[in-house]
């Protein structure tokens, strides 16, 4: 039994993510259906249809989740679950080049159906300050990436020494 007295739902972490995504998709479909033809945000008003940016809950400097993602998902991500499907290494890049690489890589990973990726930014030891480490949460929670990112958290220190961030991605619409 769960603390609320309900029986636990079958399927574990991945099943919980799928259920959460289905709820979010149903809510988005309902909002699209309610829009009047030709009204801002309707399919006829602009092509391609872009969903409004999602709002993020930032728990601290290195962790955050979309508002519609349960806190439980972020806790599991902080523990390193699920295992990353890919990795992007930003060592040696300046902030502008790194931001472009992050956007390109995450969009490609999302379209390829990857669920979790590791972004290696380093700890800032050689530059004197952690420029990429501190900028990454802003990049992930704003603009186009906010639509595909569910949550992000620094990787467990015991895995990589604290120099990377795990990013949990939404499933592409065709895979839902």
Secondary structure as a PSIPRED ss2 file (coil, helix, strand):
# PSIPRED VFORMAT (PSIPRED V4.0)

   1 X C   1.000  0.000  0.000
   2 X C   1.000  0.000  0.000
   3 X C   1.000  0.000  0.000
   4 X C   1.000  0.000  0.000
   5 X C   1.000  0.000  0.000
   6 X C   1.000  0.000  0.000
   7 X C   1.000  0.000  0.000
   8 X C   1.000  0.000  0.000
   9 X C   1.000  0.000  0.000
  10 X C   1.000  0.000  0.000
  11 X C   1.000  0.000  0.000
  12 X H   0.000  1.000  0.000
  13 X H   0.000  1.000  0.000
  14 X H   0.000  1.000  0.000
  15 X H   0.000  1.000  0.000
  16 X H   0.000  1.000  0.000
  17 X H   0.000  1.000  0.000
  18 X H   0.000  1.000  0.000
  19 X H   0.000  1.000  0.000
  20 X H   0.000  1.000  0.000
  21 X H   0.000  1.000  0.000
  22 X H   0.000  1.000  0.000
  23 X H   0.000  1.000  0.000
  24 X H   0.000  1.000  0.000
  25 X H   0.000  1.000  0.000
  26 X H   0.000  1.000  0.000
  27 X H   0.000  1.000  0.000
  28 X H   0.000  1.000  0.000
  29 X H   0.000  1.000  0.000
  30 X H   0.000  1.000  0.000
  31 X H   0.000  1.000  0.000
  32 X H   0.000  1.000  0.000
  33 X H   0.000  1.000  0.000
  34 X H   0.000  1.000  0.000
  35 X C   1.000  0.000  0.000
  36 X C   1.000  0.000  0.000
  37 X C   1.000  0.000  0.000
  38 X C   1.000  0.000  0.000
  39 X C   1.000  0.000  0.000
  40 X C   1.000  0.000  0.000
  41 X C   1.000  0.000  0.000
  42 X C   1.000  0.000  0.000
  43 X C   1.000  0.000  0.000
  44 X C   1.000  0.000  0.000
  45 X C   1.000  0.000  0.000
  46 X C   1.000  0.000  0.000
  47 X C   1.000  0.000  0.000
  48 X C   1.000  0.000  0.000
  49 X C   1.000  0.000  0.000
  50 X C   1.000  0.000  0.000
  51 X C   1.000  0.000  0.000
  52 X C   1.000  0.000  0.000
  53 X C   1.000  0.000  0.000
  54 X C   1.000  0.000  0.000
  55 X C   1.000  0.000  0.000
  56 X E   0.000  0.000  1.000
  57 X E   0.000  0.000  1.000
  58 X E   0.000  0.000  1.000
  59 X E   0.000  0.000  1.000
  60 X E   0.000  0.000  1.000
  61 X C   1.000  0.000  0.000
  62 X C   1.000  0.000  0.000
  63 X E   0.000  0.000  1.000
  64 X E   0.000  0.000  1.000
  65 X E   0.000  0.000  1.000
  66 X E   0.000  0.000  1.000
  67 X C   1.000  0.000  0.000
  68 X C   1.000  0.000  0.000
  69 X C   1.000  0.000  0.000
  70 X C   1.000  0.000  0.000
  71 X H   0.000  1.000  0.000
  72 X H   0.000  1.000  0.000
  73 X H   0.000  1.000  0.000
  74 X H   0.000  1.000  0.000
  75 X H   0.000  1.000  0.000
  76 X H   0.000  1.000  0.000
  77 X H   0.000  1.000  0.000
  78 X H   0.000  1.000  0.000
  79 X C   1.000  0.000  0.000
  80 X C   1.000  0.000  0.000
  81 X C   1.000  0.000  0.000
  82 X C   1.000  0.000  0.000
  83 X C   1.000  0.000  0.000
  84 X C   1.000  0.000  0.000
  85 X C   1.000  0.000  0.000
  86 X E   0.000  0.000  1.000
  87 X E   0.000  0.000  1.000
  88 X E   0.000  0.000  1.000
  89 X E   0.000  0.000  1.000
  90 X C   1.000  0.000  0.000
  91 X C   1.000  0.000  0.000
  92 X C   1.000  0.000  0.000
  93 X C   1.000  0.000  0.000
  94 X C   1.000  0.000  0.000
  95 X H   0.000  1.000  0.000
  96 X H   0.000  1.000  0.000
  97 X H   0.000  1.000  0.000
  98 X H   0.000  1.000  0.000
  99 X H   0.000  1.000  0.000
 100 X H   0.000  1.000  0.000
 101 X H   0.000  1.000  0.000
 102 X H   0.000  1.000  0.000
 103 X H   0.000  1.000  0.000
 104 X H   0.000  1.000  0.000
 105 X H   0.000  1.000  0.000
 106 X H   0.000  1.000  0.000
 107 X H   0.000  1.000  0.000
 108 X H   0.000  1.000  0.000
 109 X H   0.000  1.000  0.000
 110 X H   0.000  1.000  0.000
 111 X H   0.000  1.000  0.000
 112 X C   1.000  0.000  0.000
 113 X C   1.000  0.000  0.000
 114 X C   1.000  0.000  0.000
 115 X C   1.000  0.000  0.000
 116 X E   0.000  0.000  1.000
 117 X E   0.000  0.000  1.000
 118 X E   0.000  0.000  1.000
 119 X E   0.000  0.000  1.000
 120 X E   0.000  0.000  1.000
 121 X C   1.000  0.000  0.000
 122 X C   1.000  0.000  0.000
 123 X C   1.000  0.000  0.000
 124 X C   1.000  0.000  0.000
 125 X C   1.000  0.000  0.000
 126 X C   1.000  0.000  0.000
 127 X C   1.000  0.000  0.000
 128 X C   1.000  0.000  0.000
 129 X C   1.000  0.000  0.000
 130 X C   1.000  0.000  0.000
 131 X H   0.000  1.000  0.000
 132 X H   0.000  1.000  0.000
 133 X H   0.000  1.000  0.000
 134 X H   0.000  1.000  0.000
 135 X H   0.000  1.000  0.000
 136 X H   0.000  1.000  0.000
 137 X H   0.000  1.000  0.000
 138 X H   0.000  1.000  0.000
 139 X H   0.000  1.000  0.000
 140 X H   0.000  1.000  0.000
 141 X C   1.000  0.000  0.000
 142 X C   1.000  0.000  0.000
 143 X H   0.000  1.000  0.000
 144 X H   0.000  1.000  0.000
 145 X H   0.000  1.000  0.000
 146 X H   0.000  1.000  0.000
 147 X H   0.000  1.000  0.000
 148 X C   1.000  0.000  0.000
 149 X E   0.000  0.000  1.000
 150 X E   0.000  0.000  1.000
 151 X E   0.000  0.000  1.000
 152 X E   0.000  0.000  1.000
 153 X E   0.000  0.000  1.000
 154 X E   0.000  0.000  1.000
 155 X C   1.000  0.000  0.000
 156 X C   1.000  0.000  0.000
 157 X H   0.000  1.000  0.000
 158 X H   0.000  1.000  0.000
 159 X H   0.000  1.000  0.000
 160 X H   0.000  1.000  0.000
 161 X C   1.000  0.000  0.000
 162 X C   1.000  0.000  0.000
 163 X C   1.000  0.000  0.000
 164 X E   0.000  0.000  1.000
 165 X E   0.000  0.000  1.000
 166 X E   0.000  0.000  1.000
 167 X E   0.000  0.000  1.000
 168 X E   0.000  0.000  1.000
 169 X E   0.000  0.000  1.000
 170 X C   1.000  0.000  0.000
 171 X C   1.000  0.000  0.000
 172 X C   1.000  0.000  0.000
 173 X H   0.000  1.000  0.000
 174 X H   0.000  1.000  0.000
 175 X H   0.000  1.000  0.000
 176 X C   1.000  0.000  0.000
